[in-house]
Structures are given as structure tokens and as C-alpha cells.
Amino acid sequence: MIVTLTVNPSFDRTVELDAPLERGQVQRAVVTGQEPGGKGVNVSRALHAAGCDTLAILPGASADPLVVALEASGIPTATVSIDAPIRSNITLTEPDGTTTKLNDPGVHLSAQTVAELIDVVVASCASASWLVLAGSVPPGVPDTFYADLVRAVRAAPNSADSAGPRIAVDSSGAPLAALVASGERVDLIKPNAEELLQLAESQGLDTGSATHEELEADPALAVSLAEALLSPALGAVLVTLGSHGAALVDSGAAWFAPAPRIVARSTVGAGDCSLAGYVLADQRGDLPAGRLAQAVAHGAAAASLPGTTVPRLDQTHPEQLTVTTLPRIPAERITL
């Protein structure tokens, strides 16, 4: 089973336009929809759609519309009750795939709620092969939350085996920086190019004048930064590079898979689906190149669907992708 935690979930409303957004004007939507969201929730939705056992952990009242929607779709959940409604986010999508998001900061969580979430996660990991920690942290949650949670999971005596579940983290900013700096052991992080740059800078790496657009266009540069982050506590980095594809770096090698040609409808949740594809492929025993191919195939399939729709497994085509091994470039020889 794959357990996900979304500490800042959202009920995502998508508005699809039939023309480019015109600020200050009145436009009519051609399609609207609403789905349970938040990065970990999206990972669980994608895993469930692929027939993989998953448990979505989140703060929310049992009668909250998001929790009700998850349970109605057959996705098992474990919640810590809160008094306020779960936030709502709005996504605007244009015909060329341009996506604009308006995100609420989220519900303030008390220290007690945070402690209860950690307890629920630790207990759920007794039967988990993977734990996916994903998304931003809402008001009231310290930047050290992910580091504290990983420490608690690793210290638990009731793990499925002596090492406990493998842990993947998809976050950004201060919470991700604090986790990497803490030295707590995680098996995978999944930044995009912009988040990779921010993380590298937070860890004191010299990124020069590089932009995330340059990293997306040159996977070797992304690999060099990702490799510099690896340590005994950080096993692998999966870097999503937008429409260019993704790269995977671990202690042994680095791989790149270009994204297939698609007509993008909405990029919201595509990165989450990429992470779902990776852990799904790991569950079935794929080697690193196969995990990367499934990650790219899942992300591309999600981007070709409207709103935050997650793909079925038969809508992904990893067998059509060519994965190449990338040479490693020592960080001191990189000119950014």
C-alpha cells in the first residue's frame, strides 16, 4: 500500500475557457469542474485510478465536501478533524494549455492537529511500502514539519520492515529545504526545475545566473544540480522538466526521458501524476529507467486531460518513450 499525506488539501475548481484570458473583461466558461485536490490527494487519486492500493491522509472534517468526494470515489482516507472547511483553489485554463492558479493559503492548523496528523501517519506506515509527503504547509505548521515527520516515521517500532517505508517528498520552499538540510533519510524528492533551483540555492550551491527555463531545456544542467544534492540521506531526485520531460538521478547513474507530443489541456496535477507513476512502477518492480518512463508517461497523460483529471493506466504509454543515460558533469565544471 502507498500512503500519502496532504497537509494542505484543497477542493480544486477548474474553469476552462475557449479563448485566451482577457483581464478586466467578461468571459464565459465552456467547461467547469470540481475535484478533490492537493498534491498528495492527487497522487492517491492517480494511484487509485491505476488499481494500486492507497490511503490518503489529510486534515478535514468527515462531512467536508472534499472528504465526502474522496470517499464517494472509493479512495480510502484517514482524517484528523478540523473545525474550518478545507480551502478551495481556482484554476483557469486557456485553449493553448496556459494554466493560471489562484490558491487559498489554507486552514490554520493547531499544534495539536499537527501532532495528531503525525501520529496517524506513523500508525498507517506499519503496512506501507511507500509514504508520499506532498504539497505546501498551511498556516500554523512549522517549516520543519516534514523533517519532524520523517524522523517520527523512521523511529517508529512498528514499521513494515526494519527500514520502514520508502519515503518520497514533493514540496518546495522552506519546508523542503529544512528537510534536506536536516539529514533525515528520504528515498526520493520530486522538484520541478524552478523548485530545484530554489533548493540548490538554499543548500548553498552555486547556481550562477541559471533560470528554470534553461534547466528545462538542458537536462544535463538539471542533473548536475540534482547530483550535487545527493547524500547518504537523500537517495534520488526526480526532476520534472515541464514539456521537455524529466530526469532521474541516483547514486549510480542519471537518466532522461523526453515528454511525448501532446495537446496540453491543463498542467494542474501533472507533476503529482508523475510522482504517482514513479512509485507505481517501483511497486511492480521496474528498474530506474522504467520508473522514469512511467513517471513521464503519467505526467503527459494528465496534462492532456481537462482540469485535474487523473489518467487511467491504459492512457499512459511508457513503452513509447526512449530513456537515455546522461553523463555526469562535475559541479565545478558547470558554467551556469
C-alpha positions as CSV (number, residue, x, y, z in Angstrom):
1,M,0.0,0.0,0.0
2,I,1.1,3.6,-0.7
3,V,0.2,6.1,1.9
4,T,0.0,9.8,1.0
5,L,-0.1,12.8,3.3
6,T,-1.6,16.2,2.1
7,V,-1.3,18.6,5.0
8,N,-2.8,21.4,2.9
9,P,-5.5,19.8,0.7
10,S,-7.9,21.8,-1.5
11,F,-11.1,21.3,-3.4
12,D,-10.0,22.4,-6.8
13,R,-12.4,24.2,-9.1
14,T,-11.3,24.3,-12.8
15,V,-12.7,26.8,-15.3
16,E,-11.9,26.0,-18.9
17,L,-12.0,29.0,-21.4
18,D,-12.5,28.8,-25.1
19,A,-10.3,31.9,-25.7
20,P,-7.3,33.5,-24.1
21,L,-7.9,35.1,-20.8
22,E,-8.6,38.9,-21.1
23,R,-8.1,40.7,-17.9
24,G,-10.9,43.1,-16.9
25,Q,-13.3,41.5,-19.4
26,V,-16.3,39.2,-19.0
27,Q,-15.8,35.7,-20.4
28,R,-17.9,32.6,-20.3
29,A,-16.5,29.3,-19.3
30,V,-17.1,26.3,-21.7
31,V,-16.4,23.7,-19.1
32,T,-16.2,23.8,-15.3
33,G,-15.5,21.1,-12.8
34,Q,-14.5,20.4,-9.2
35,E,-12.2,17.6,-7.9
36,P,-10.6,16.8,-4.6
37,G,-7.0,18.2,-4.7
38,G,-3.8,18.9,-3.1
39,K,-0.6,17.2,-4.2
40,G,-0.8,14.1,-2.1
41,V,-4.5,13.7,-2.8
42,N,-3.8,13.9,-6.5
43,V,-1.1,11.2,-6.1
44,S,-3.7,8.9,-4.3
45,R,-6.3,9.6,-7.0
46,A,-3.8,8.7,-9.7
47,L,-2.8,5.5,-7.9
48,H,-6.4,4.5,-7.3
49,A,-7.2,5.0,-11.0
50,A,-4.3,2.7,-11.8
51,G,-5.6,0.0,-9.4
52,C,-3.0,0.5,-6.7
53,D,-3.9,0.3,-3.0
54,T,-3.5,3.7,-1.4
55,L,-4.5,5.6,1.7
56,A,-4.9,9.4,1.6
57,I,-4.3,11.2,4.9
58,L,-5.4,14.8,5.4
59,P,-6.9,17.2,7.9
60,G,-10.6,17.7,7.4
61,A,-14.0,17.1,8.9
62,S,-15.7,13.8,7.9
63,A,-18.6,15.8,6.4
64,D,-16.3,18.2,4.4
65,P,-17.2,18.1,0.7
66,L,-13.6,17.1,-0.2
67,V,-13.6,14.2,2.2
68,V,-17.0,13.1,1.0
69,A,-15.9,13.3,-2.6
70,L,-12.8,11.2,-2.0
71,E,-14.8,8.5,-0.2
72,A,-17.5,8.5,-2.9
73,S,-14.8,7.8,-5.5
74,G,-13.7,4.8,-3.5
75,I,-10.4,6.2,-2.2
76,P,-9.7,5.2,1.4
77,T,-9.0,8.2,3.7
78,A,-7.8,8.8,7.2
79,T,-8.6,12.3,8.6
80,V,-7.8,14.5,11.5
81,S,-10.9,16.6,12.2
82,I,-10.7,20.4,11.9
83,D,-13.4,23.0,12.5
84,A,-12.9,25.1,9.3
85,P,-13.7,24.0,5.8
86,I,-10.9,22.8,3.5
87,R,-9.7,25.5,1.2
88,S,-10.8,25.9,-2.4
89,N,-8.5,26.7,-5.3
90,I,-9.4,28.1,-8.7
91,T,-7.7,27.1,-11.9
92,L,-8.2,28.9,-15.3
93,T,-7.1,27.0,-18.4
94,E,-6.8,28.5,-21.9
95,P,-7.0,26.7,-25.2
96,D,-3.2,26.6,-25.7
97,G,-2.8,24.9,-22.3
98,T,-1.8,28.1,-20.4
99,T,-2.9,27.5,-16.8
100,T,-3.5,30.2,-14.1
101,K,-4.0,29.1,-10.5
102,L,-5.5,31.1,-7.6
103,N,-4.6,29.3,-4.4
104,D,-6.0,30.0,-1.0
105,P,-3.4,29.8,1.8
106,G,-5.2,27.1,3.6
107,V,-6.7,26.5,7.1
108,H,-4.6,27.4,10.2
109,L,-3.7,24.1,11.9
110,S,-3.1,24.0,15.7
111,A,-0.1,22.3,17.2
112,Q,-2.4,19.6,18.5
113,T,-3.8,18.9,15.0
114,V,-0.2,18.7,13.6
115,A,0.8,16.2,16.3
116,E,-2.3,14.1,15.6
117,L,-1.5,14.1,11.8
118,I,2.0,12.8,12.6
119,D,0.5,10.1,14.8
120,V,-1.9,9.0,12.1
121,V,0.9,8.8,9.5
122,V,3.2,6.8,11.8
123,A,0.4,4.3,12.5
124,S,-0.5,4.0,8.9
125,C,3.1,3.3,7.8
126,A,3.0,-0.1,9.6
127,S,1.6,-1.6,6.4
128,A,3.0,0.9,3.8
129,S,5.7,0.3,1.1
130,W,5.8,4.0,0.2
131,L,4.9,7.1,2.1
132,V,4.4,10.2,-0.1
133,L,4.6,13.6,1.6
134,A,3.4,16.2,-0.8
135,G,2.4,19.9,-1.0
136,S,2.8,23.1,0.8
137,V,2.3,23.5,4.5
138,P,-0.6,25.7,5.7
139,P,-0.5,28.5,8.4
140,G,0.4,27.2,11.8
141,V,2.6,24.4,10.5
142,P,6.4,24.9,11.1
143,D,8.9,24.7,8.2
144,T,10.4,21.7,10.0
145,F,7.2,19.7,9.7
146,Y,8.4,17.3,7.0
147,A,11.7,16.8,8.8
148,D,9.9,16.1,12.1
149,L,7.5,13.7,10.4
150,V,10.2,11.7,8.7
151,R,12.1,11.5,12.0
152,A,9.0,10.1,13.7
153,V,8.3,7.6,10.9
154,R,11.9,6.3,11.0
155,A,11.8,6.0,14.8
156,A,8.6,4.0,14.9
157,P,9.0,0.4,16.1
158,N,6.0,-0.9,14.1
159,S,7.3,-0.3,10.6
160,A,6.6,-2.9,7.9
161,D,10.3,-3.9,8.0
162,S,13.3,-2.7,9.8
163,A,13.9,0.2,7.4
164,G,10.2,1.3,7.3
165,P,8.5,2.5,4.2
166,R,10.4,4.3,1.4
167,I,9.6,8.0,1.6
168,A,9.1,10.4,-1.3
169,V,8.7,14.1,-0.9
170,D,7.2,16.6,-3.3
171,S,7.3,20.0,-1.7
172,S,9.1,23.3,-2.2
173,G,10.5,26.4,-0.4
174,A,11.4,26.4,3.2
175,P,9.8,23.0,4.2
176,L,11.7,21.1,1.6
177,A,14.9,23.0,2.3
178,A,14.6,22.2,6.0
179,L,14.1,18.5,5.3
180,V,17.1,18.2,3.0
181,A,19.3,20.2,5.5
182,S,18.1,18.0,8.4
183,G,19.9,14.9,7.3
184,E,16.7,12.8,7.8
185,R,16.7,9.9,5.3
186,V,14.3,10.1,2.3
187,D,14.4,8.0,-0.7
188,L,13.2,10.5,-3.3
189,I,12.4,14.1,-3.8
190,K,10.5,15.4,-6.8
191,P,11.1,19.1,-7.6
192,N,10.4,20.8,-10.8
193,A,13.1,22.9,-12.4
194,E,12.2,26.1,-10.5
195,E,12.0,24.2,-7.2
196,L,15.3,22.5,-7.9
197,L,17.0,25.9,-8.3
198,Q,15.5,27.2,-5.1
199,L,16.5,24.1,-3.2
200,A,20.1,24.2,-4.6
201,E,20.4,27.8,-3.5
202,S,19.0,27.1,-0.1
203,Q,21.7,24.4,0.4
204,G,24.5,26.8,-0.5
205,L,25.1,25.5,-4.1
206,D,26.3,28.0,-6.7
207,T,23.6,28.2,-9.4
208,G,25.1,31.2,-11.1
209,S,22.6,33.0,-13.3
210,A,20.7,29.9,-14.4
211,T,16.9,30.1,-14.9
212,H,14.4,27.3,-14.6
213,E,13.7,27.6,-18.3
214,E,17.4,26.9,-19.0
215,L,17.3,23.8,-16.8
216,E,14.1,22.6,-18.5
217,A,15.8,22.9,-21.9
218,D,19.1,21.3,-20.8
219,P,18.6,18.2,-18.7
220,A,22.4,17.9,-18.1
221,L,22.3,21.1,-16.1
222,A,19.4,19.9,-14.0
223,V,21.2,16.6,-13.4
224,S,24.3,18.4,-12.3
225,L,22.4,20.3,-9.6
226,A,20.4,17.2,-8.6
227,E,23.5,15.2,-8.2
228,A,25.1,17.8,-6.0
229,L,22.1,17.4,-3.6
230,L,22.5,13.6,-3.2
231,S,23.8,12.4,0.1
232,P,23.6,9.3,2.3
233,A,20.3,10.8,3.5
234,L,18.9,11.5,0.0
235,G,18.7,8.6,-2.3
236,A,17.3,10.0,-5.6
237,V,16.0,13.1,-7.3
238,L,13.2,13.0,-9.9
239,V,13.2,16.4,-11.7
240,T,10.2,17.2,-13.8
241,L,11.1,19.5,-16.7
242,G,7.7,20.6,-18.0
243,S,7.1,19.9,-21.6
244,H,10.7,18.7,-22.0
245,G,10.2,15.6,-19.9
246,A,12.0,14.5,-16.7
247,A,15.4,13.4,-15.3
248,L,16.2,10.9,-12.6
249,V,19.4,10.9,-10.6
250,D,20.6,8.4,-8.0
251,S,23.9,7.4,-6.6
252,G,24.6,5.1,-9.5
253,A,23.5,7.0,-12.7
254,A,21.3,9.6,-14.3
255,W,18.6,9.2,-16.9
256,F,16.5,11.4,-19.1
257,A,13.1,10.8,-20.8
258,P,11.7,13.3,-23.2
259,A,8.0,14.0,-22.9
260,P,5.8,12.7,-25.7
261,R,4.0,15.2,-28.0
262,I,0.6,16.0,-26.6
263,V,-2.1,18.7,-26.9
264,A,-2.0,20.2,-23.4
265,R,-5.3,21.0,-21.8
266,S,-4.3,21.5,-18.1
267,T,-1.0,21.1,-16.4
268,V,-2.5,21.2,-12.9
269,G,-1.7,17.9,-11.1
270,A,0.6,16.7,-13.9
271,G,3.7,16.7,-11.6
272,D,1.6,14.8,-9.0
273,C,0.7,12.2,-11.5
274,S,4.4,11.9,-12.5
275,L,5.2,11.0,-8.9
276,A,2.3,8.5,-8.8
277,G,3.7,6.9,-12.0
278,Y,7.1,6.6,-10.5
279,V,6.0,4.8,-7.2
280,L,3.5,2.7,-9.2
281,A,6.4,1.5,-11.5
282,D,8.5,0.8,-8.4
283,Q,5.7,-1.2,-6.9
284,R,5.7,-3.5,-9.9
285,G,9.5,-3.9,-9.8
286,D,10.6,-1.7,-12.6
287,L,14.2,-0.6,-12.8
288,P,15.0,3.1,-12.6
289,A,14.7,3.8,-16.3
290,G,11.3,2.1,-16.3
291,R,10.2,4.2,-13.3
292,L,11.2,7.4,-15.1
293,A,9.4,6.3,-18.3
294,Q,6.2,5.7,-16.3
295,A,6.6,9.0,-14.5
296,V,6.8,10.9,-17.7
297,A,4.0,9.0,-19.3
298,H,1.7,9.6,-16.4
299,G,2.5,13.3,-16.3
300,A,2.0,13.8,-20.0
301,A,-1.3,11.9,-19.9
302,A,-2.5,14.1,-17.1
303,A,-1.6,17.3,-18.9
304,S,-3.6,16.1,-21.9
305,L,-6.8,15.8,-19.8
306,P,-9.1,18.6,-18.6
307,G,-8.8,20.2,-15.2
308,T,-7.3,17.9,-12.5
309,T,-8.4,14.7,-14.2
310,V,-6.0,11.8,-13.5
311,P,-5.2,9.3,-16.2
312,R,-6.1,5.6,-16.1
313,L,-3.1,3.3,-16.6
314,D,-4.2,2.4,-20.1
315,Q,-4.0,6.1,-21.0
316,T,-0.2,6.1,-20.3
317,H,2.3,4.8,-22.8
318,P,5.8,4.4,-21.2
319,E,6.7,1.9,-23.8
320,Q,6.7,4.6,-26.4
321,L,9.4,6.7,-24.6
322,T,13.1,6.4,-25.1
323,V,15.1,6.7,-21.9
324,T,18.8,7.7,-22.2
325,T,21.6,7.6,-19.7
326,L,23.1,11.0,-19.1
327,P,26.8,11.6,-18.5
328,R,27.6,13.2,-15.1
329,I,29.2,16.6,-15.2
330,P,31.2,17.6,-12.1
331,A,29.6,20.6,-10.5
332,E,32.8,22.6,-10.5
333,R,32.9,22.3,-14.3
334,I,29.4,23.5,-14.9
335,T,29.0,27.1,-16.2
336,L,25.5,28.3,-15.2
